[in-house]
Amino acid sequence: MAHVGFEGKHVGKGRAHVAWNRSGGVDALAAGYLASGSNFIHKSLDQGVTWTPKSSSRAFVSLAASPGTVIVGTGETLQGAIYKSTDDGETVTIKYTTGIIANRTLGVCWLGGDVWLACMYSVSPAPTFIGEIVKSTDNGETWTVKASLPARNLVFCGGNRCLAVGITGASPTYRYTIWKSDDLGETWSVAYTGTGNFPNYNWQQVLTYLGNNSVLAFEQTAAGAGRYLRSTNSGDTWTTAAAASRADSICTVGNGDALAVLRTAGQIMRSTDGGVTWSVRSTIALPTCVYAFAGVAVATPQTATTPWQRSTDYGRSWSATGQFKASTFAMVGIL
């Protein structure tokens, strides 16, 4: 089973989300947009080394895939919506439009079978975060609102447990919040509330399931700084694993280890103990996202002049893999 959903970078330059799908003939798909209005789905047949443009529609900011189905979400200043593809991203069809204006459909998560979750949030009307979690039980054809929560990332922990993360409240009392569900997204309760009030608008994916009931999260507590949070019981309780500079994206490598990109420090980090200790594996200017599966990992920068970084050994070593108008591919996820 593979599932992931990510938030796009709120910098007005471009966003994308990539999903590997080894169950079929397509190695990878990317969805995103440029501020110039170039919206796209790109396809890669060589594990992300080269890309070919395919279907184009609205401003895509999230994407996830299951065998035979791709679900993409739109956002930015447009009304959030969910699209579906059944031809490996060649074409997409709109399936759901939220009533929240200036919304971002940031998290898309496959729970197995025909069941999907997606999350949306908005800062309109400012300065309060609002949002919703929606669910589909017919493989993305129809969607139903399950919770009015400003969630920005989703993960599936197996069984009936799902987790979501977002920011609640209004200035000056924002709170980083993690919610949990034990019925595949039907109902939600608070699992963790942060103590800081820093409203990070810019993270990509700060919640990842490492396996064996272990979950890793990152909470930004100040400008350029924050902490890793760790749960060993699928999100029931949380402890501080380590302090760190600002991490915009974290992920599991596929073997239980974790990767992170530190935006301020410009570093790609790796942990082999659930986020307690970290080592620098490479450097990259203004990194925006990292994701990996089965030993292959990709890290993307914000600027189009900086090459991507790619690893084929579970994040131990990295090398430049070319420039792909990186402000477009500001988001990477591998399924």
C-alpha positions in Angstrom: 0.0 0.0 0.0 1.2 3.5 -0.8 -0.2 6.8 0.2 1.0 10.3 0.7 -0.2 13.9 0.5 1.7 17.1 0.7 1.4 20.8 0.9 2.8 23.1 -1.8 5.3 25.9 -1.1 3.6 29.3 -0.5 6.1 31.4 -2.2 4.2 32.3 -5.4 6.8 30.8 -7.7 5.5 27.3 -8.3 4.7 24.0 -6.6 4.6 20.3 -7.6 4.1 16.9 -6.1 5.6 13.7 -7.5 4.4 10.2 -7.0 6.1 7.0 -8.0 3.8 4.2 -9.1 5.7 1.0 -9.6 2.5 -1.1 -9.9 2.1 0.0 -13.5 4.2 1.1 -16.4 4.7 4.7 -15.1 7.6 5.3 -12.7 6.6 8.8 -11.6 4.1 11.6 -12.0 4.5 15.2 -11.0 1.7 17.8 -10.6 2.3 21.5 -10.1 2.1 24.9 -11.6 4.1 28.1 -12.3 3.0 31.6 -11.3 2.9 32.3 -15.1 -0.1 30.0 -15.3 1.5 26.9 -16.7 -0.3 24.1 -14.9 0.7 20.5 -15.6 1.1 16.9 -14.9 4.6 15.6 -15.9 5.5 12.0 -16.3 8.9 10.2 -15.7 9.8 6.7 -16.9 13.3 6.7 -15.4 12.6 7.2 -11.7 12.7 11.0 -11.9 15.8 11.6 -14.0 13.8 13.1 -17.0 10.2 14.4 -17.3 7.7 14.7 -20.1 4.7 17.2 -19.8 1.2 15.6 -20.0 -2.2 16.8 -19.0 -2.7 20.4 -18.0 -5.5 22.0 -15.9 -5.7 24.1 -12.8 -2.9 24.9 -10.3 -2.1 21.5 -8.9 -0.5 21.4 -5.5 -0.8 17.8 -4.3 -1.0 14.3 -5.8 -1.2 10.6 -4.8 -1.5 7.4 -6.7 -2.9 3.9 -6.2 -2.9 1.2 -8.9 -4.9 2.6 -11.8 -5.9 5.9 -10.1 -4.3 9.2 -9.6 -5.9 11.9 -7.4 -4.6 15.5 -7.6 -5.6 18.6 -5.6 -5.6 22.3 -6.7 -5.1 25.4 -4.6 -3.4 28.7 -4.3 -5.8 31.6 -4.7 -8.2 29.4 -6.6 -11.0 27.5 -5.0 -9.7 24.2 -3.8 -10.7 21.2 -5.9 -10.0 17.5 -6.4 -9.3 15.9 -9.8 -9.0 12.3 -10.8 -7.0 10.5 -13.6 -7.5 6.9 -14.7 -4.9 7.0 -17.5 -1.7 7.6 -15.6 -2.0 11.3 -15.6 -2.7 11.8 -19.3 -6.0 13.5 -18.6 -7.8 14.6 -15.4 -11.5 15.2 -14.5 -12.8 17.4 -11.7 -14.6 15.4 -8.9 -15.0 17.8 -6.0 -14.9 21.6 -5.3 -14.8 22.9 -1.8 -16.8 25.9 -0.7 -13.8 27.4 1.0 -12.4 30.3 -1.0 -8.6 30.8 -1.4 -8.2 27.2 -0.4 -5.3 24.8 -0.8 -6.0 21.1 -1.3 -2.7 20.1 0.3 -3.0 16.5 1.5 -4.2 13.5 -0.5 -3.9 10.0 1.0 -4.9 6.6 -0.2 -6.2 4.3 2.5 -6.4 1.2 0.4 -9.2 -0.2 -1.8 -11.5 2.6 -2.9 -11.0 4.8 0.2 -9.2 8.1 0.0 -8.8 11.2 2.3 -7.9 14.7 1.3 -7.4 17.8 3.4 -7.8 21.5 2.6 -7.1 24.7 4.4 -7.3 28.5 4.0 -6.3 31.7 5.7 -9.4 33.4 4.4 -10.8 35.2 6.2 -7.5 36.2 7.7 -6.0 35.7 10.3 -7.9 32.5 11.2 -7.0 29.2 9.6 -10.0 27.2 8.4 -10.3 24.0 6.5 -11.9 20.6 6.0 -11.1 16.9 5.7 -13.0 15.1 3.0 -13.4 11.4 2.2 -14.2 9.2 -0.8 -15.3 5.6 -0.6 -15.8 5.1 -4.3 -12.2 5.6 -5.6 -12.4 9.4 -5.8 -15.7 9.7 -7.7 -17.5 11.5 -4.9 -16.3 13.2 -1.7 -17.9 14.0 1.6 -16.8 16.4 4.3 -15.9 14.6 7.5 -14.4 17.3 9.7 -14.0 21.1 9.6 -10.3 21.1 10.5 -7.5 23.2 8.9 -5.3 20.1 8.2 -2.4 20.4 5.8 -0.9 16.9 5.8 -2.3 13.4 6.2 -0.8 10.0 6.9 -2.2 6.5 7.2 -0.7 4.3 10.0 -2.4 1.1 9.1 -5.5 -0.5 10.6 -8.1 2.3 11.0 -5.6 4.9 12.3 -5.0 8.1 10.3 -3.2 11.3 11.4 -3.5 14.9 10.3 -1.5 18.0 11.1 -2.3 21.7 10.8 -2.4 25.0 12.5 -5.4 26.1 14.6 -6.5 29.4 16.0 -6.0 33.0 15.0 -3.2 35.6 15.6 -1.6 35.8 18.1 -2.5 32.4 19.5 -1.8 30.0 16.6 -1.3 26.4 17.7 0.4 23.6 15.8 -2.0 20.6 16.2 -2.0 16.9 15.3 -5.3 15.1 15.1 -6.0 11.3 15.1 -8.8 9.2 13.7 -9.5 5.5 14.5 -12.2 5.0 11.9 -10.5 5.8 8.6 -11.2 9.5 8.8 -14.8 9.5 9.9 -14.2 11.3 13.2 -11.2 13.1 14.6 -9.8 14.1 18.0 -6.7 16.1 19.1 -3.6 14.1 19.8 -1.1 16.9 20.3 -1.2 20.6 20.7 2.0 22.6 20.4 3.1 25.3 22.9 4.4 27.8 20.4 2.4 30.2 18.3 4.5 30.4 15.1 2.2 30.3 12.1 4.4 28.5 9.5 2.7 28.9 6.2 5.4 27.2 4.2 5.9 23.6 5.2 5.5 20.8 2.6 5.3 17.5 4.5 6.0 17.5 8.3 4.3 14.3 9.2 5.5 10.8 8.2 4.8 7.2 9.3 8.1 5.3 9.8 6.5 1.9 10.3 6.0 -0.3 13.4 3.8 2.3 15.1 6.5 5.0 14.9 5.6 8.4 13.6 7.8 11.5 13.1 6.6 15.1 12.9 8.3 18.5 12.8 6.9 21.5 14.7 8.3 25.0 13.8 8.4 27.0 17.0 10.2 30.2 15.8 11.5 31.7 12.7 14.1 29.2 11.3 13.8 26.9 14.3 11.8 24.0 15.7 11.8 20.5 16.9 11.2 16.9 15.8 8.3 15.1 17.6 8.2 11.4 17.9 5.4 8.9 18.6 5.9 5.2 19.2 2.2 4.4 19.4 0.8 5.6 16.1 0.2 9.1 17.3 -1.5 8.6 20.7 1.3 10.4 22.6 4.2 12.5 21.5 7.7 13.4 22.9 10.4 15.8 21.7 13.0 13.8 19.7 15.5 16.6 18.9 15.8 20.3 18.3 16.5 21.5 14.7 16.6 24.5 12.4 13.5 24.8 10.1 12.6 21.6 8.3 10.1 22.1 5.5 9.8 18.4 4.6 10.5 15.0 6.3 9.9 11.5 5.1 10.6 7.8 5.6 13.2 6.2 3.3 11.4 2.9 3.1 13.5 1.0 5.6 12.3 2.9 8.7 15.0 5.6 8.6 14.1 9.2 8.0 15.2 12.1 5.8 14.7 15.8 6.3 15.6 19.0 4.4 16.5 22.0 6.4 15.6 25.1 4.5 17.5 27.7 6.5 20.7 25.6 6.8 20.4 24.2 3.2 21.0 20.7 4.3 19.7 17.2 3.6 19.6 15.2 6.8 19.3 11.5 7.7 18.3 9.7 10.9 18.5 6.0 11.7 17.0 6.2 15.1 13.5 7.6 14.6 14.5 11.2 14.6 16.6 11.4 17.8 19.9 12.0 16.1 20.7 13.3 12.6 23.6 13.5 10.2 24.2 15.8 7.3 24.3 13.8 4.0 24.4 16.7 1.4 23.8 20.4 0.9 21.3 22.1 -1.4 20.3 25.7 -1.6 16.8 26.5 -0.4 15.5 23.0 -0.3 11.8 22.6 -0.3 10.9 18.9 -0.2 12.3 15.4 0.1 10.6 12.1 -0.3 11.7 8.5 -0.9 10.7 4.9 -1.4 12.6 1.6 -1.7 16.0 3.3 -1.5 15.4 6.0 -4.1 15.1 9.6 -2.8 14.8 13.0 -4.4 15.3 16.5 -2.9 14.2 19.6 -4.7 15.4 23.3 -4.4 13.2 26.3 -4.8 15.2 28.0 -7.5 15.4 27.0 -11.2 19.1 27.5 -11.3 19.9 24.8 -8.6 20.0 21.1 -9.6 17.9 18.5 -7.9 19.6 16.1 -5.5 19.0 12.3 -6.0 20.0 9.3 -3.9 19.7 5.6 -4.7 21.1 4.2 -1.4 18.4 5.2 1.2 19.7 8.8 1.5 23.3 7.9 2.4 24.9 9.6 -0.6 23.5 12.2 -3.0 24.4 13.6 -6.4 23.0 16.3 -8.7 20.5 15.0 -11.3 19.9 18.1 -13.5 17.8 21.2 -13.4 14.1 20.9 -14.0 12.9 24.4 -13.6 12.9 23.6 -10.0 10.7 26.4 -8.9 8.0 24.4 -10.7 9.0 21.1 -9.0 9.0 22.6 -5.5 7.4 19.4 -4.2 8.4 15.8 -4.4 6.8 12.6 -3.1 7.6 9.0 -4.0 5.1 6.2 -3.6 
